[in-house]
Amino acid sequence: MKDKLPMIKIIFEDENIIIVDKPIGMLSHPDEKLKEIDILTELKTKKFDASHYAVINRLDFNTSGLVIVGKNTSAIKELNKASIERKIQKTYLCGVTGYFFSPSDTLVAYLLKDSTQSKVRISETEIANSQKIMTKYTVLQELNNMSLLEVELLTGKTHQIRAHLSHAGHPLLGDPLYGFPSVNKKIGLKTQALCAFRLHFHSIEESSVLYYLNNRDFKTTNIPFIHLFPNFKK
């Protein structure tokens, strides 16, 4: 058991949804094999009726940021529908190695899961069982051969940001799976510099139980690696 368990912070809550700020070192969903603390179990300790809650967007164990939890059947159905139809824009901040030739671009490649190593592989060309991925980035700051990026997933696949940027020659700082060990050691990061820092609801239909969230933005100011980019304004 860890000496200090990560704490969950609620950013927004009403009768339909909860938006939580997941810390590094917490699972999005219970996992019997890993036996680590997770969002739903943590909410059950705080909420009497949390047994039927559902996580809508999952983040990796060591990725921090905003996660949406549906509180009832109608909301869960509408949230899943909005997510599939890309009506919930998810924006990430990440720190990577190196500088980019283009200040903004959309990277396109193909992702193939490698279950034997619990990671994914990226290819420029389509191969058997691969999935097309698109990752849009904008450079916000450059410093000490590091870049701070704003990233939007135009597709949402396992480890997409981490693997795609590594394939492009710019692995995430601190990433133990896809990063540069020497760089990680130099800057003192043991987990990937990746945070789901903004959610934006848009194009929600008037008939939806979630219509009141249309054009709403939710952000976190808790970005664990932001000290590497001191001029960034949250």
Buried (B, 14 or more C-beta within 10 A) or exposed (E): EEEEEBEBEEBBEEEBBBBBBBBBBBBBEBEEEEEBBBBBBBBBEEBEEBEEBBBBBBBBBBBBBBBBBBBBEEBBBBBBBBBEEBBBBBBBBBBBBBEBEEEEBEBEBBBBBEEEEEBBBBEEEEEEEBBEBBBBBBBBBBBEEBBBBBBBBBBBBBBBBBBBBBBBEBBBBBBEBBBBEEBBEEBEBEBBBBBBBBBBBBEBEEEBBBEEBBEBEBBBEBBBBBEBBEEBEE
